[in-house]
Amino acid sequence: MDATICVWNVPPPPSAPYPPYDPANARGELVGHTDAVWDIAVVREGALLISCGADGATKVWDITTVPGTLQLSWGYNGVGGEPLEVPVGATAVEGIRTNLKLVAVAYRDAVVKLFDIESGKETARLSADVNPGRSFGRMAENVLNFGPADGTPAAQINKVISHPTMPILVTGHEDKYIKMFDLSTGAIFVLCFLISHSIYVRRPMYTLYARSPRCRDVPLHRAIRFLPRLWCP
């Protein structure tokens, strides 16, 4: 919450169950944010660290040096974009695993954007809105009450996960929704509501079996609902 990022070396496996603290593992701090840091992502095989925070800034750090150097920083609209009078907090960040040039950044207004890591320019905006008239299958229609999400802090994105081999991005929201985006089109192709969750979704996990997702409650380590192929392009 002090707006700093602590960098550590991963120690080798200990010979004792609880080895003493070794200050040599501390590499230092990355200082640059002006408010709480909410998420970080390590990309480019550990060469870069990308952070985002309540100040609305996304920062790219070179961590091959000790403790690290700031390479690039941008706000809601990216490098060269018009700055906002009131910053919108950036809540989650994730490198796109199928395109190592891109990073996804999520915000409190339920918007997730893609940025070029090298230039900091916005390349795409993925709308969390769902068209109420669009069919996602009979089971989903019986469970879900579709409504607008963009611009609503109550539906902010708390976590973003990139599929390791497919152009799919998964977002977990404050209102207990999980949404899966097709990055090739920018459209939502799976949307589910975790009924058993009493609070927001922070750590969505998913597995794909023949393009059929399973939504999981991580703290309970069990499947909440199996969704057949609701809609696929």
N, C-alpha and C positions, 0 to 999 in steps of 0.2 A: 504493500500500500504506500510505500515511500517513493514510488516512481523509479526505482532502480531495479536492475536485473543482475543477479549474482551468477557468475560463471564458475563452474567447477570441473576439474578433471575427474573422470570416472576411475576410482581406485581399483587395483587388481583384487581378485577374490581374497578375502581375509583368511589368514591361517587360524585366527581365533574367532569365536562366535561374535564377540562385541569388541572389535579393536578400538583403541583410543583415537580420538580426533587427530587428524594429521593436517596442520595448516598448509602444508605444501600442495594440497589438492585444491585450494582456493586460488582461482586465477584472477579474481578481481570483480569489479562491477561495471556495468554498462549504464551510463548516465545520459539521459537525453529527454525522456518523457517528463511531462510536467504534472501528471496525475497518475493514478494507479495503473499498473500494467496488468491487463486482463488475460493475455494469452501470448504464447510464443510458438514458433515453428522452426525447426532446423531443416535446411534444404541444401542442395548441392553437395551431398555426401558429407555433411557436417562443416562445410566451409562458410555458410551463411546462416545467420539467425535473424528471423523476422519477428518483430514484436508489434503489438497493438495495445491501446489502452483507452482509459476514460477521457483522455484529452483529445480523442478522435484521430490521433496520429498513428501511422504505420511506419515503422523504421526498419531498415535493412542494415545489419551489422556484419562486418567481416570478423569472424572469430578464429581465423587462422593465426592472428596475432594475439598477444597477451596484454590486457584482457579482451580487447576487441576494438574495432574502429567503426564509427558510423559512416556508412556509404551513401545512404539515400533516405529521405523522409518525405512523406506526403500526407495530405488530409483526405477528406471525404471524396473529393472530386479528382484526386490524383495530381501528379505534377503538371502544372500548366492549367489546371482547372480552377474555376472560380471558388475562392474560399468561402466558407459559411460564416455568417455573423455569430451564430451559436453552434459550436462544434457538436457533432453527433458522436457519441462514444463508440469506439470500435471494440467489439466484444469477443471476436474469435478470428483466428488466422490459420490457414492451411495451405501448404504448397500443393499444386496440382501435379499428381504423380504421373499422369499421362502426357503432361506438357511442362517440362521443368523450367520453362521461361515464365510461367504464370503462378500467381498466388491469389487465393481467395481470401477476402476480408469481409467479415460480417459486422453489422452495426445494430444499434439499439432500435432503429426504426424498421427492423425486420427485412432489411435489404442486404444482399450479399453481392459484392462486386469482384470482378477479376481484374488484376493489375499485372502489367509487365514488370518483372523484378528488376530488370536492367534500367528501364526508363522511368518507372513509377507512373506510367500513364494508364488510365482506365481503358480496358479493352472490352468489357461486357458488364452488364447489370442484369442480375437474375432476380426477377420479381417473385416475391413470396405470395403474391395475390393468387387466388384460385378463382377461376370463372365459375360462379354458382351454377351456371347452366351446363357445365361440362360433366360428363359421366365418368366416374372412376370405378364403376362396377356396383352391382346391387348391394353387396355387403357394406361397402364404404358409404353408400348413400344412406343406409339405415343407421350408420353410426355417426357420421360426420355432419357438422353444421358449418358448411363452407361460408366464408366471409372474408372481407378485405383484411390484409395483414400489413401492407406497406404503411409506414408512418405511425404504427401503433406500438408504443413501448411495451405493452402487455404481451406482444408477440415477438419480442426481441430474440435474436438468434444467440444461443449460448455456446454452441459448439458446431464446428464444420469438420467433415471428414471426407477426404478424397479417396475414391476407389483405387486400389493399386494398379489395376490393369485395364479398367474401362473408364470412359469419359463420363463418370457419374460423381456427383457431389451430394452429400447428405448433410442436412441441417437439423439441429435440435433446438426447439423453441421454448420460450417461457410459458406459452399456453398449452404445453404438453403435446404439440404436434411434431412429427418428424416428416421431412419432405426430401424427396430425391429428385435431383435435377439432371437432365440430360445436357451435358455441356456442349454437345454438337448443335443443339437447337436452342438451349436456354430454357426449355419448358420443363415443368414438373410432370413426371410420369408416374410417380408413386407418392401417395400421401396417406399417413396413418395417424391415428389418435390413440395414445396409450392410456386406456381407461384406468388401469390400475395405479397410475402415477397420481399421487395427491398433490405434487408440486411440479415445478418446471423440469424440463429435460436438460441435463447437463452433459451426459456422456453417452450419446447414442452409439450403438454398435449394430452391425447388420451382417448377414451372410446372404449370398445369392446362390440359389440352387435352381438351375435352368431358368434364370431370370425371374425367380419368385423370391421376393425378400421376406425375411423374418425379422420382426422388430423385437428387440430384447431389452429387458430391464436389467441393466448391468449390476446394480447393487444386489438384486435377488438372483442373478445368474439363471434366468429362466425365460423362455419365450412367452411373450404376452399375447401375440396374435399372429397367426400365419395368414399372410395375404396372398391369394393367388394372383395370377397376372391380371392386375386391375386394368392397366392400359400400357401398352408399349408401342412406340412408333414403328 
